[in-house]
Amino acid sequence: LGAKTQVADGRLAINGAVYRQKWEGVQLGVTLDCGFSQVLNAGDATSDGAELELVAQPVDAWRFNLSVAVNNTEFDKVVPQSGFVSGERLPEVPKINGSAGVQFNFSLGSTWSGFLRADYVHVGEVPVKFPAPDAAVAIVLPHDAFDTANLRLSFQRGPLGLDLFGTNLTDERGIVNTGDPAFGSRENITRPREVGVELRYSF
């Protein structure tokens, strides 16, 4: 159930939704008693969540955006070989995500325009569990929440564009996902801090 609305002559947009999702046959990789691994339909789960997004432009020069999403996903029932129990959170599903941004638009004389934009993104903590036949030796590697911040200064003149940018300015090394050790262990992390110049020409 959701809605998208605009008020104040379109200068404020409010978008929101609430939902319940029933997920049958959740696929997970598990290690069997014999030592081999396979992907099986581990059980059924329910996701309850809500999302809210606000976009405001009180004046032509300023634009603000804010969004937050809350999600709770738990197993309703599981097969014994899965290594999970009913009521346990699904692995690698964050409970809270959010973002915020602000942009200032400006003109330089009659030929150049530009904007300065800052963005902040929050990714909530997620449970990560790799089951084993013996529950006592199951591998649990929860991912901590992490935050990233980006900044961009852009200049535009007709088809020519010049940007100065910085991404992940705090050099956060957040874990995006972790591979099952039974299938070859690996971790993917956020890109490190990047600062650069971008020159564009559109034609």
C-alpha positions in Angstrom: 0.0 0.0 0.0 1.6 3.2 -1.1 1.1 6.8 -2.3 3.0 9.4 -4.2 1.9 13.0 -3.5 3.0 16.6 -4.4 2.0 19.6 -2.5 3.0 23.3 -2.4 2.8 23.6 -6.2 5.0 20.6 -6.6 7.8 21.9 -4.4 7.3 19.1 -1.9 7.0 15.4 -2.8 6.0 12.8 -0.3 6.2 9.2 -1.3 5.6 6.3 1.1 4.7 2.7 1.2 4.0 -0.1 3.7 4.2 -3.8 2.7 4.1 -7.4 3.7 5.7 -10.0 1.5 5.4 -13.8 1.8 8.4 -15.6 0.4 8.2 -19.3 -0.2 11.2 -21.5 -0.8 14.0 -19.2 0.2 17.2 -20.5 -1.4 20.3 -20.8 0.8 23.6 -22.6 0.5 24.1 -25.3 3.2 26.9 -27.8 4.1 25.6 -31.4 4.4 26.7 -34.0 6.9 28.9 -35.7 4.2 30.9 -32.4 3.8 29.5 -31.5 0.4 27.5 -28.3 -0.1 24.3 -27.5 -2.0 21.7 -24.8 -2.5 18.3 -25.8 -1.2 14.9 -24.3 -0.5 15.5 -23.7 3.1 12.0 -22.5 4.2 9.5 -19.7 4.0 9.8 -16.1 5.3 7.7 -13.0 5.8 9.0 -9.4 5.2 7.2 -6.5 6.9 8.5 -3.1 5.9 7.9 0.6 5.3 9.5 3.3 3.1 9.3 7.0 3.2 10.8 9.6 0.8 10.7 13.4 1.0 11.9 15.7 -1.8 11.7 19.4 -1.2 12.6 22.4 -3.3 11.5 25.5 -1.3 13.2 27.8 -3.8 14.8 27.2 -7.2 18.3 27.3 -5.8 17.9 24.7 -3.1 16.8 21.0 -3.3 16.7 18.6 -0.3 15.9 14.9 -0.2 15.5 12.4 2.6 14.6 8.7 2.5 14.4 5.9 5.0 13.4 2.2 4.7 12.7 -0.2 7.5 12.5 -3.9 6.9 12.0 -6.9 9.1 12.4 -10.3 7.4 12.1 -13.5 9.5 11.7 -17.2 8.8 8.2 -18.6 9.3 9.4 -22.1 9.0 12.6 -23.9 7.9 13.7 -27.3 6.9 16.0 -29.1 9.4 19.0 -29.2 7.2 19.0 -25.4 6.8 20.7 -24.6 10.1 18.2 -21.8 10.8 15.2 -21.7 13.2 11.8 -20.2 12.9 11.8 -16.5 13.9 15.4 -16.0 12.9 16.2 -13.0 10.7 17.1 -13.8 7.1 20.8 -13.4 6.4 22.1 -10.3 4.6 18.9 -8.3 4.9 19.4 -4.9 6.6 16.7 -3.7 9.0 17.3 0.0 8.3 18.6 1.9 5.3 18.5 5.7 4.8 19.9 8.5 2.7 19.9 12.3 2.7 21.1 14.9 0.3 21.2 18.6 -0.4 21.9 20.5 -3.6 22.5 24.2 -4.3 22.1 25.4 -7.9 23.8 28.6 -9.1 24.7 30.6 -12.2 28.0 32.2 -13.2 27.3 35.0 -15.5 25.0 34.3 -18.5 26.8 31.3 -19.9 27.8 29.0 -17.0 25.6 27.2 -14.5 26.4 24.7 -11.8 25.5 23.0 -8.6 27.1 21.9 -5.4 25.7 18.6 -4.0 26.3 16.5 -0.9 24.9 13.0 -0.2 24.9 10.8 2.8 23.9 7.1 2.8 23.4 4.7 5.7 23.3 0.9 5.4 22.1 -0.9 8.5 23.7 -3.9 10.1 22.8 -7.3 8.7 23.1 -10.8 10.1 25.3 -13.3 8.2 25.3 -17.0 9.0 26.7 -20.0 7.3 25.0 -23.1 8.8 26.8 -26.4 9.4 25.5 -29.9 10.2 26.6 -29.3 13.8 25.0 -26.0 14.9 27.8 -25.4 17.4 30.3 -24.8 14.5 28.0 -22.6 12.3 29.9 -19.6 11.1 28.3 -16.3 12.1 29.7 -13.1 10.6 27.4 -10.1 11.2 28.1 -7.1 9.0 28.2 -3.8 11.0 26.3 -0.8 9.8 28.2 1.7 7.7 27.9 5.2 6.3 29.2 6.9 3.2 29.3 10.5 2.2 29.8 12.0 -1.3 30.4 15.6 -2.6 30.2 17.0 -6.1 30.8 20.5 -7.6 29.6 20.7 -11.2 30.0 23.5 -13.8 28.1 23.4 -17.1 28.2 25.5 -20.2 26.1 24.2 -23.1 27.5 20.7 -24.0 30.6 21.2 -21.9 30.7 20.0 -18.3 33.4 20.0 -15.6 32.9 18.2 -12.2 35.0 18.0 -9.1 33.9 15.1 -7.0 34.7 13.0 -3.9 33.0 9.7 -3.1 33.2 7.8 0.2 34.9 10.7 1.7 35.3 9.1 5.1 37.0 6.1 3.4 34.5 3.7 5.0 35.3 0.0 4.4 31.8 -1.4 4.8 31.2 -5.0 3.9 28.6 -5.3 1.2 28.4 -9.1 1.1 30.3 -12.2 2.2 30.7 -15.5 0.3 29.9 -18.8 1.9 33.2 -20.4 2.9 31.9 -23.7 1.6 31.7 -22.2 -1.9 34.9 -20.1 -1.7 35.2 -17.5 1.0 35.3 -13.8 -0.1 34.2 -10.4 1.0 33.1 -7.5 -1.1 33.6 -4.1 0.4 32.7 -0.6 -0.5 35.0 1.3 -2.9 37.6 3.3 -1.1 37.7 7.1 -1.1 37.9 8.5 -4.5 38.6 12.1 -5.4 38.8 13.3 -9.0 37.9 15.5 -11.9 35.4 14.7 -14.6 35.3 16.5 -18.0 32.3 15.9 -20.2 31.2 17.0 -23.7 27.7 16.1 -24.9 27.0 15.8 -28.6 
